Every structure is written in structure tokens, then in C-alpha cells.
Amino acid sequence: MQTRRIGTVQVSAIGLGGMPMSIEGRPDEARSVATIHAALDAGVTLIDTADAYHLLAGEVGHNETLIAKALASHPRGTDVLVATKGGHLRPGDGSWTLDGRPEYVKEACEASLKRLGVEAIGLYQFHRPDPSVPYAESVGALAELLDEGKIVMAGISNADPGQIRQAQEILGGRLVSVQNQFSPAYRSSQPELELCDELGIAFLPWSPLGGISGAGSLGSRFAPFAEVARAHGVSPQRVCLAWMLALSPVVVPIPGSSRPETVRDSAQAPDLVLSADEIALLGAV
């Protein structure tokens, strides 16, 4: 598989988002492990997770634990960059809350270290800005974690252009990634993508296919993606990921998956070459 760069690390051009394997409607553990193994077999070397990817109140870190177990049982498990996040919480009732206090971000990182079974987290990301805490203080916790050697690289998620620039300054030029929502249905993060391209920072679109509820109907909702898919004899989802990769060399989509067959399909997106006319057609959707 083609590779892209996050900081100093080369990763697969397509990553795997772990959320669908741990929240509502999740599959059994055997299928989740099989999905992660299928991703590794297909050449995926980036897996994204978060401590908040769980269903019940008493299972914080469910997805991190699941991924650690799957990687430990695969011969290439040590070749994967695991990116996790802290600062976004799920009480267990389906809602989401925030805690961007620096002491909490550091506490969450320590817990993630234990669940992942590593001495340093490859990529740790502040999950979402907390309006009740100055952004500089939350990101400052990442700087401290870098200095302490608890994390190898730092990223942010759900950030606007001003926050990206602020984080880059606070981290002393050590910001390596921005993870924002971006898909055919959700283009409002285009400015952030363009800024990442300008700064040479990896841009990781989350829910690039439209999320758990929208990925399967992508082709029916956006006719041009289905049209291009028919022309190439592939799925609209693969076309979507190939289109994103064509937007900038800093883009590394992280589609979520809970089935081996879908992750295998996504992993083939870097091999799909779209014409300039096709890219323009899809971009105009």
C-alpha cells in the first residue's frame, strides 16, 4: 500500500477508525479482531481510537483494549501506529461530555498507556476543545506529555484554523496531525485541510464515508460517486477515499469499519487512479 507521513513516521495512506467496533451496534469481539487483522493483512499501519470509544459507563477504553489485544495476536502488530485521543467522554447513556483540564488530559493519557500496553503512545490527540477550559491549557498538557516522553507525537481533533495555529505555536512546531470530520456530506473542514497542506501537517478525516449510518448509502446519496464507481468497477466508498487522497498529500483518511470485507475494500483506495475530470466532478458534489 502507498504510504503517507505523520510527523516522522510513514504510515499507510488509509488508516482504520476503531469506533464502530466499540459503540452502539458493535459486533462481537471475534469479528472485531478479525477486522483489525484483515486491515493489517491489507497493509494498514495506522489505527485510530480513543478512550471514549465505548458503550457502557464502566468500559472506558473498550476500543483501546480491543485494539491492543488484536495487535498482540498478529505478527505485524508491532508495525502499527496507534493514534488515540483524550478529553472527550461518554457517561454511558449515549451522550458525550468534555473535559479539557490539563490534569485530566494527562490522567487520561496515563490510563491509555496502560490499556495499550506501551511505554509511549505513538500519536496522542486532544479530542475536542472544551469551552470551559482555555485551549492553550489543554494543548499545553500535550506539550508536557511530549517533554515527559509519555507520547511520541501530538495531534489535535475537531479544531478550527485558529486553534491549529495556536496549537502549533504552543507545541513549538511539534503538531503533527489534525483530525476533523470531512466527507462528501461534510465539507466545512476544507479550510483546515488547506491549512494543514500549507503547514505540512497530516489531516486525518474522520467519518470520511459519512459515518456508521451513512457509509453504506454513500453511492445512492451522491450520484457522481456511484457514476465514477461504475466506470472503474469498484465501490463508491473506494472512490470516495481515492478522491480524498487526491486532494492533498497530507490527507490520511481513517474510515471506520467493523467487517473484514469493508476494510479490505477501503485499503485498495490508494491504488485507484482518478482522472482530473473525475476529481473535479466529485469535488463539485
N, C-alpha and C positions, 0 to 999 in steps of 0.2 A: 504493500500500500504506500501511496505517496505520504510524505511527511510535511509537517509544518513546525514552526518554532514557538515555544512558550518560554520566555527568558532564554536560558542557555540550553534548554532541553528540546530535542527533536521528538515530536510525538506524531502519531497517525493523524492524517488530515481530517478524519472523522473520529469523534470520541463517542463514548457511551454514557448517557444520562441514566442514573440509577433510580430516580424517583418512582417510576411505575412499578418497581419490584417491591415497594415497601408501603405505599399508601393505599387508599381505597381501591378495591378491586384487584389487589395484588395476587399474583399466582402463588402456588406452594413453593417451598424452598428449593426443591429438586429442579423445578423448571427455571427458577431464577438463576441457580448455579449453572445450569445448562446454557442459559442465555449469556451469562458472563463468559463461560468457557468458549462458546461459539464466537463471541466478539474477539477473544484473544486468538483463536484459531484463524480468524479472518484478518488478523494483523492489527487490531485495535490496541493502542498502547496508552490511551487516556480514558480514565473513568471518572466521572463527576458524581459526587454525592454530597450529603450534608447531614448534620446531626438531627435536623428537623424532618428528615425523610422517614417518617414512621406513622403508624396509625393510632395506636393507643397511648394513653398518657404514660404508662410505665415502661415504654420501649423506646425511649430516646436513643438515637444512634442505630436503629434497626438496620438501616441500609449500609452504614459503615461496617457493622459487624458481619453482615451478609457478604459484602464485597471482600472483606479480609478473609473470610472462610473460603470463598471461591478462588481467590488468588493463591491461597496457600495450597490448594489442591490441584493446581495447574502448573505444568513445567515451565511456563513462561510468565508466571505470576509476578516474579520479581522485576520484570521488564516494563511494568506499567507505572505510569504517573497517576497517582490517585490525588484528585483535587477535591477537597471537602470545604465546608463552609460553617460559620458560626455567627450567631447574632439574631437569628430568626427562629421562633419557637412555635411548637404546636402543643397546646394544652391536652389534646386527645379528644376534643369534641368537634374536630373538623375545622376549627378556626386557626388563625395564625396571629402570633403576637411578636413583639420586637424587644430586644434588649441589647443596646449598643454600648453599654457601660464598659469601659476598658477592662475593668476587673472581671466582668462576666465573659468578655471575648477571650481573655487569657484562660479563664477557668474552662470554657468550652473547648478550647484548643487542647488543654491537658487531657480532657476526657476523650477527645477524638484520637489523640495519640495512643491512649490505652486500647481503645476499641480497634484501631487499625493495626496495633501491634508493631509500631515503628518508633525509632528514636527521634525522627524528624519528619514532619508532614511535607510531602513534595510540593504541594501548592495549597495554601490556606487562604480562603477568601472571606472577607466581611460580607455577610449575606445580603443585608438590606439596611439602608440608613434608618436610624431611629430618631424621629423628630425631637424626642425629649433629651437627646444627648448630642453635644456638638460633634459634628462629623470628624473634626480634627482629632478629638479624643479617641473616637472609635478606631480610626485608622492608625493613630499613634500606638495602639496596642499591637497592631501588626508589625510596626517598626521594632517594638520591643521584642516581639517573638522572633523576628529575624535576627536581631542582635544576640539573643539568647541561644540561637541555634535550634529552637523548637520547630521552626518551619524553614524550608529551603527557599521557597518563593512565596510572594504575596500578591493577592489579587483582590478585586472588589466586584460586587454584583449589584445590579439594579441601580446603577449610578448615572448621573447626568454629566454633560461635558465639564461643568464647573467642578464637580466632585472628582472627576478623573484627573483634572489638572491639579487640584488640591492634594489628592492622594499621592500623585507623582512627586509633588514637592515635599510632602511630609515624609515620604519613604526615601527621599534622597535619590530619586531616579530609579528606585528598585521595584516599581509597579510593573508586573509582567502581564497581567490579564484583566479584562473586563468582561463579566458575564451578564448580558442583558437579554431580555426577551426580543426575539426577532424572527419573523416568519412572513409568508405571503399575506397573512391577515393582519400582521402587526409590524408596521414599518416605522413606528415613531422613534426607534433607536438608530435610525440612519445617521443622525449627527454624531452619535457616539461611535458608530462603526468608522465613520470618516476620520474622526479624531484619533482613534486607535491606529488607523492606517498611517496617519501623519506622524504619530509618535513611535510607531513600530511596536505597539503593544498588541498582544493577541486579543482578538474579540471572539468570545465564545457564545454564540446564540443559544439560549435555552428555549425549549419547545419550538425548534425550527420547523417542525412539520405541523404545528398547530396544537400541540399538547395531546394528552391522553384522549380527550373527547373529539379532537379534530383531525388527527393524523390520518385515520382511515378514510375520511371523506375529502381529503385534500383535492383529489382529481375532480370530484363532482362539484366542488365549490369554486374551483379556479380552473376554468376550461383550458386556458393556454398550457397549463402544466400537464393536463391529460393529453392535449394535442401533441406536444413535444414528446411525451412518453410513448405515444403510439408510433411516432415516427422513428423512435430508436428501439422500440420493442422492450421497454423497461417500465418500471412503475413510476407514477407521478412523484412518489416520495423520493426516489433516487434522483429524479430530475431536479427536484427542489433543492436537495443537498448539493448537487453539482452546480446549480445556479449560484448558491451562496458562496461556494468555493471560488467561483469565477469573479466575485465582486471585489475581492482583495486577498492578497497572500497572507494577511493576518487573521483571516476568518477560519475558525475551527468549530464547526457545528457539533453539538452534543445531543443528538436525538435520543429521547428516552425509548426504552424497549423492555418488553417482558417476555419475548418469544425469540428463540434462536433464529427462526426464518426471517424475522424483520431486521434483526441486527446484521445478518448476512447480507441482506439487500442493501442496507444503508452503507455497509463497508465497501460496496462496489462503486459508490458515487464518485470517488476521485478518478475512476477510470473512464467516466462518461465525459466526452468532449462535446461541448455545446458550441454552436456557431455564434458569431456576433449578433446575427439577426435573432436567433433564439434567445440569447441573453437579454436583448433589448425587448423582445416580446414579453418575456417573463417579468422583467423589471417594470413593465408598464401596467401590470395587473393591479 
